Amino acid sequence: MDLIGNLHPLLLHLPIGILLYVFLHWSYERWISRKSANTDHSFALCLGALTAIASAISGWFLGRDGGYDEHLLTWHRNLGIATAIGAIGLWWFYRKTANDIFFAAYFFAFIGLLTATGHYGGSLTHGEGFLMQTRTATPDLSADQLPEAHIFNELVLPIVERKCVSCHNPQKAKGELLLNELGGWLAGGENGPILQPGLASESALITRVFLPKEDELHMPPPGKLQLSNEERNFLRWWVNNMENYDHQLQDLSTTPEIDEYLASLVETNKADVDRPSNRQLAAVQKYGFVASLQSQHDPWLSVSLENADSFAAQELKRLQPIARAIQTLDLSRADLTEGNLSVLRRCDYLESLNLSHCRLNSQELAVLKELPHLRSLNLYGSTVDAQVFDLLTAVPNLQTLYLGETPITAAEINLAEAQLSDLEIIRGIDFEQFGSPQLVAPIITAEQDLFTDSLLISLETSASRASIRYTLDGSNPGAESLIYSEPIYVYNTTEVRAILTMDGWTDSESASRTFAKSRFAIAELRANVAPNEKYEADGLATLTDLSKGSSVFSDGKWLGYYGDDVQLIADLGSLQEISGVTIGTLSDFNSYIHLPRSIQVHTSADGRRYVPFQEKQITMEEVPTEAQVHNHLLRSETRQARYLRIRLQNQGVNPPWHPAPGAPCWLFLDEVLVE
């Protein structure tokens, strides 16, 4: 029955769309076109009636779940039933009556009924009076007012009203929780309090917004407007530091991350800038621009060129309608010698301008003096000359200038640095800005991670002057390691490690990838605990099907265990010479999936007496990492065995650095291979 009710949000739009279309089409033919032979709408009206009945039935079941205003629910339910009956009557009268005036009056009355039903349904979903309601805007706070801002009323409630109140209001109190006013926060919901002051990790409101979107407990639910990372982090900071709901911002100690978020609120309020429409963004795209909004709420844009080589500088004028919303403009590698940068005068809030590798005249940059918010200018590799310094003295708030590889001499730059003491001039790669001069690790590629005979492995890099050094035994590569020159064949389970080296640069981090060979098929596999029903794939057969899971935990190729330690017993069918065992796991900190704490392998000839084979202790990362597949190879001296006992210890809970520290976590397993 829950499934029938859950279908209501899908079904309710069908009769509305179908019957409104028929009404408009029928009205057009009757009173505007006056065609002699009109369209037969019998099928469409029948379909509209059937979907109206289905919508009414599913809505009845959904309303039984509770959490809705009884007055609105009663009206919506009764009107929905009336609409379904009215739709049947509409179809019947269309086919049977010859009185056009009577049918027209009935049709108009029915549309009124349909409108009223939809209005009450919208009120249930979004709150009474939603049609005329104005969305809560970003709090109107200046930098001077910010310290005295009431955190709950002026900073927390605006977030919640935009993202949460549509489901937690007096007309629709999901989970018996109201978030539209302080009383609801204090009362909590059907599961008790939603906040534990000082303990965000034990506060249901915070832990739920940090859950993976795929989790059924994640809030807001799929399809609703989600909280941004900055908003989630702000709410967590507030709960961790709060004692009550009365704090002003100056009462609590902020972090640099929170200061940056608050500054973005103030900056947004300073500017009277309209948010560009989707039509305006699409319009500039036709002329070679890529314009993207920086957030879901603010008006600010980042604009770049789709193809700088073919861009015509005269098209810069196309940016005029959205110019005031542009904060970041990237025109790198464009030919601007014939262009006119006067459009930049309209970019009142431009903060970063990238003209690197552009062909342009220094005099064109005179327009920059009219940009009060410009802080960063990139002229690296451009054709400007020393005249540019005279022009830049008039740019009021310019802080950083990138100026390597230009016709300007070192002596001219030295003189400019003395004259423009407040301007930081970077003459090449700014390693403080972009990181230390360290190479990027090479990429290890192969057709697959698992094989039964041999496998060809390639090492790739885009740095043509660098060398790749590699090892095949799992050790870290160094100056004495082999230099890669051509693809490598491997014939056994192999852990490949590779680094990139080049004179004058720091060696890259070591890239690592394990390729596992399956020599012996596992005849039978047993486990001490079943995987969670959400991630059971094909059961234990998933661990022996030689189909490797990806870094996407929901791809149907992983077994997921929630908080459980796992013990596997593998029967090879007969005695074999065993030298290594490989177990595949997944790490994805965003989804609460971590590597096992340890892996132990024991072997047995008879299935009763087991002896240690190999053990691996695994240290968890101390910082967040991208989702990654891991193949754990455990080797030992060759021995005869028929049975393997593999124990994997779950981490149990998220580590302290995790956004939800102490919450239960997952262990995900894939292939078990024996050689």
Long-range contacts (C-beta under 8 A, 24 or more apart in sequence): 1-61, 1-64, 2-61, 2-65, 4-57, 4-58, 4-61, 5-58, 5-59, 5-61, 5-62, 5-63, 5-64, 5-65, 6-62, 7-54, 7-58, 8-55, 8-58, 8-59, 8-61, 8-62, 11-51, 11-54, 11-55, 11-58, 12-55, 12-58, 12-59, 12-121, 14-48, 14-51, 14-54, 14-55, 15-48, 15-49, 15-51, 15-52, 15-55, 15-83, 15-87, 15-114, 16-114, 16-118, 18-44, 18-47, 18-48, 18-51, 19-45, 19-48, 19-52, 19-87, 19-90, 19-110, 19-111, 19-114, 20-111, 20-114, 22-48, 23-107, 23-111, 26-107, 30-100, 30-104, 41-94, 42-91, 42-94, 42-95, 45-87, 45-90, 45-91, 45-94, 46-91, 48-87, 48-90, 48-91, 49-84, 49-87, 49-88, 49-90, 49-91, 52-83, 52-84, 52-87, 53-84, 53-87, 53-88, 55-80, 55-84, 56-80, 56-81, 56-83, 56-84, 59-121, 67-172, 67-173, 67-174, 67-175, 67-176, 68-124, 68-171, 68-172, 68-173, 69-124, 69-128, 69-170, 69-171, 69-172, 69-173, 72-120, 72-123, 72-124, 72-128, 72-171, 73-124, 75-120, 76-117, 76-120, 76-121, 76-123, 76-124, 79-113, 79-116, 79-117, 79-120, 80-117, 80-121, 82-113, 82-117, 83-110, 83-113, 83-114, 83-117, 86-110, 86-113, 86-114, 123-171, 124-171, 124-172, 125-166, 125-172, 126-166, 126-172, 127-165, 127-166, 127-169, 127-170, 127-171, 127-172, 127-180, 128-170, 128-171, 135-162, 136-161, 136-162, 138-265, 138-268, 138-269, 138-297, 138-298, 139-265, 139-269, 140-269, 141-265, 141-266, 141-269, 142-266, 142-269, 142-270, 143-266, 146-249, 146-262, 146-265, 146-266, 147-248, 147-249, 147-250, 148-248, 148-249, 148-250, 149-248, 149-249, 150-246, 150-247, 150-248, 151-238, 151-242, 151-247, 151-248, 151-249, 151-252, 152-182, 152-245, 152-246, 152-247, 155-234, 155-238, 155-249, 155-262, 155-265, 156-235, 156-238, 159-227, 159-231, 159-234, 159-235, 162-225, 162-297, 163-220, 163-224, 163-225, 163-226, 163-227, 163-231, 164-219, 164-220, 166-224, 167-220, 167-221, 167-224, 182-245, 185-245, 186-245, 195-239, 195-242, 196-239, 197-239, 197-242, 197-243, 197-244, 198-239, 198-240, 198-241, 198-242, 198-243, 199-239, 199-240, 200-235, 200-236, 200-239, 200-240, 201-660, 201-661, 201-662, 201-663, 202-662, 203-239, 205-235, 205-239, 206-232, 206-235, 206-236, 206-239, 206-660, 207-660, 207-663, 209-235, 210-236, 210-659, 210-660, 211-592, 211-660, 212-590, 212-591, 212-592, 214-554, 214-591, 225-296, 228-295, 228-296, 230-261, 230-264, 231-261, 232-659, 233-257, 233-258, 233-261, 233-659, 234-258, 234-261, 236-659, 264-298, 268-297, 268-298, 268-299, 268-300, 271-299, 271-324, 271-348, 271-349, 273-299, 273-300, 273-324, 273-325, 273-349, 274-299, 274-324, 274-325, 275-299, 275-325, 276-301, 276-321, 276-322, 276-325, 280-321, 280-322, 281-322, 283-318, 283-321, 284-318, 284-319, 284-321, 284-322, 287-315, 287-318, 288-312, 288-315, 289-315, 289-318, 289-319, 291-322, 291-326, 294-327, 294-328, 299-325, 300-325, 300-326, 300-327, 300-349, 301-325, 301-326, 301-327, 301-328, 302-326, 302-327, 302-328, 302-330, 303-328, 303-329, 303-330, 304-329, 304-330, 304-331, 304-332, 305-330, 305-331, 305-332, 305-333, 305-334, 308-332, 308-333, 308-334, 309-333, 311-335, 313-337, 313-338, 313-339, 313-340, 314-338, 314-339, 314-340, 316-340, 316-341, 316-343, 317-343, 319-343, 319-346, 319-347, 320-346, 323-347, 323-348, 324-348, 324-349, 325-349, 326-350, 327-351, 327-352, 328-352, 328-354, 329-353, 329-354, 330-354, 331-355, 331-358, 332-356, 332-357, 332-358, 332-378, 333-357, 333-358, 334-358, 334-359, 335-359, 336-360, 336-364, 337-361, 337-383, 339-364, 340-364, 341-365, 341-367, 342-367, 344-368, 344-370, 344-371, 345-370, 347-371, 348-372, 348-373, 349-373, 350-374, 351-375, 351-376, 352-376, 352-378, 353-377, 353-378, 354-378, 355-379, 355-382, 356-380, 356-381, 356-382, 356-402, 357-381, 357-382, 358-382, 358-383, 359-383, 360-384, 362-387, 362-388, 362-391, 363-387, 363-391, 365-391, 365-392, 366-391, 368-392, 368-394, 368-395, 368-398, 369-394, 369-395, 369-396, 371-395, 372-396, 372-397, 373-397, 374-398, 375-399, 375-400, 376-400, 376-402, 377-401, 377-402, 378-402, 379-403, 379-406, 380-404, 380-405, 380-406, 380-428, 381-405, 381-406, 382-406, 383-407, 384-408, 386-412, 386-416, 389-416, 389-419, 389-420, 392-420, 392-423, 393-419, 393-420, 398-423, 399-423, 399-424, 400-424, 400-426, 401-425, 401-426, 402-426, 402-430, 403-427, 404-428, 404-429, 436-506, 437-504, 437-505, 437-506, 438-505, 438-506, 438-507, 438-508, 438-509, 439-463, 439-466, 439-500, 439-501, 439-502, 439-505, 439-506, 439-507, 439-508, 440-500, 440-508, 441-498, 441-499, 441-500, 441-508, 441-509, 441-510, 441-511, 442-468, 442-484, 442-498, 442-499, 442-500, 442-508, 442-511, 443-511, 444-496, 444-498, 444-511, 444-512, 444-513, 446-513, 446-515, 448-548, 449-513, 449-514, 449-515, 449-516, 449-548, 449-629, 449-631, 450-515, 450-516, 450-517, 450-518, 450-546, 450-548, 450-671, 450-673, 451-515, 451-516, 451-517, 451-518, 452-517, 452-518, 452-519, 452-546, 453-491, 454-489, 454-490, 454-491, 455-489, 455-490, 455-515, 455-517, 456-487, 456-488, 456-489, 457-487, 457-488, 457-489, 457-490, 457-494, 457-496, 457-515, 458-487, 458-488, 459-484, 459-488, 459-496, 459-498, 461-500, 463-500, 463-502, 465-502, 466-500, 466-501, 466-502, 466-505, 467-500, 467-501, 467-502, 468-498, 468-499, 468-500, 468-501, 469-498, 469-499, 469-501, 470-496, 470-497, 470-498, 470-499, 471-496, 471-497, 471-498, 472-496, 474-512, 474-633, 476-510, 477-510, 490-515, 491-517, 492-517, 492-580, 492-675, 493-517, 493-580, 493-582, 493-633, 493-673, 493-675, 495-631, 495-633, 513-631, 514-582, 514-630, 514-631, 514-632, 514-633, 515-631, 516-582, 516-584, 516-631, 516-633, 516-671, 516-673, 517-673, 517-675, 518-546, 518-671, 518-673, 518-674, 518-675, 519-674, 519-675, 520-572, 520-576, 520-578, 520-674, 520-675, 521-572, 521-573, 522-570, 522-571, 522-572, 522-672, 522-674, 523-571, 523-572, 523-573, 524-570, 524-571, 524-573, 525-568, 525-569, 525-570, 525-571, 525-672, 526-568, 526-569, 527-566, 527-567, 527-568, 527-569, 528-566, 528-567, 529-561, 529-564, 529-565, 529-566, 529-567, 531-559, 531-560, 531-561, 532-560, 532-561, 532-562, 532-666, 534-560, 535-559, 535-560, 535-666, 535-668, 536-560, 542-670, 543-568, 543-669, 543-670, 543-671, 543-672, 544-671, 544-672, 545-671, 546-671, 547-671, 548-584, 548-629, 548-670, 548-671, 549-584, 549-586, 549-629, 549-668, 549-670, 550-629, 551-586, 551-588, 551-626, 551-627, 551-628, 551-629, 552-627, 553-586, 553-588, 553-591, 553-593, 553-627, 553-666, 553-668, 557-670, 558-586, 558-668, 558-669, 558-670, 559-668, 559-669, 559-670, 560-593, 560-666, 560-667, 560-668, 561-650, 561-666, 561-667, 561-668, 561-669, 562-664, 562-666, 563-650, 563-652, 563-664, 563-665, 563-666, 564-650, 564-667, 565-647, 565-648, 565-649, 565-650, 566-647, 566-648, 566-650, 566-667, 566-669, 567-645, 567-646, 567-647, 567-648, 568-644, 568-645, 568-646, 568-647, 568-648, 568-672, 569-607, 569-643, 569-644, 569-645, 569-646, 570-643, 570-644, 570-645, 570-646, 570-672, 570-674, 571-607, 571-642, 571-643, 572-641, 572-642, 572-643, 572-644, 572-674, 573-642, 574-642, 575-605, 575-640, 575-641, 575-642, 576-640, 576-641, 576-642, 576-674, 577-638, 577-639, 577-640, 578-603, 578-613, 578-638, 578-639, 578-640, 578-641, 578-644, 578-674, 578-675, 579-635, 579-636, 579-637, 579-638, 579-675, 580-633, 580-634, 580-635, 580-636, 580-674, 580-675, 581-613, 581-614, 581-633, 581-634, 581-644, 581-646, 581-672, 581-673, 581-674, 581-675, 582-631, 582-632, 582-633, 582-634, 582-671, 582-672, 582-673, 582-674, 582-675, 583-631, 583-632, 583-634, 583-646, 583-648, 583-669, 583-671, 583-672, 584-629, 584-630, 584-631, 584-632, 584-669, 584-670, 584-671, 584-672, 585-629, 585-630, 585-632, 585-648, 585-667, 585-668, 585-669, 585-670, 586-627, 586-628, 586-629, 586-630, 586-668, 586-670, 587-621, 587-625, 587-627, 587-628, 587-630, 588-627, 588-628, 588-668, 589-621, 589-624, 589-625, 589-654, 589-658, 590-624, 590-627, 591-627, 591-666, 592-654, 592-658, 592-660, 592-663, 592-664, 592-665, 592-666, 593-627, 593-665, 593-666, 593-667, 593-668, 594-620, 594-651, 594-654, 594-655, 594-665, 594-666, 594-667, 595-620, 595-630, 595-651, 596-648, 596-649, 596-650, 596-651, 596-667, 597-649, 597-650, 597-651, 597-652, 598-647, 598-648, 598-649, 599-632, 599-634, 599-646, 599-647, 599-648, 599-649, 600-646, 600-647, 601-634, 601-644, 601-645, 601-646, 601-647, 602-644, 602-645, 602-647, 603-639, 603-641, 603-643, 603-644, 603-645, 604-641, 604-642, 604-643, 604-644, 604-645, 605-640, 605-641, 605-642, 605-643, 606-642, 606-643, 607-642, 607-643, 610-643, 610-645, 613-639, 613-641, 613-644, 620-651, 620-655, 622-655, 622-657, 623-657, 624-657, 624-658, 629-670, 631-671, 644-674, 646-672
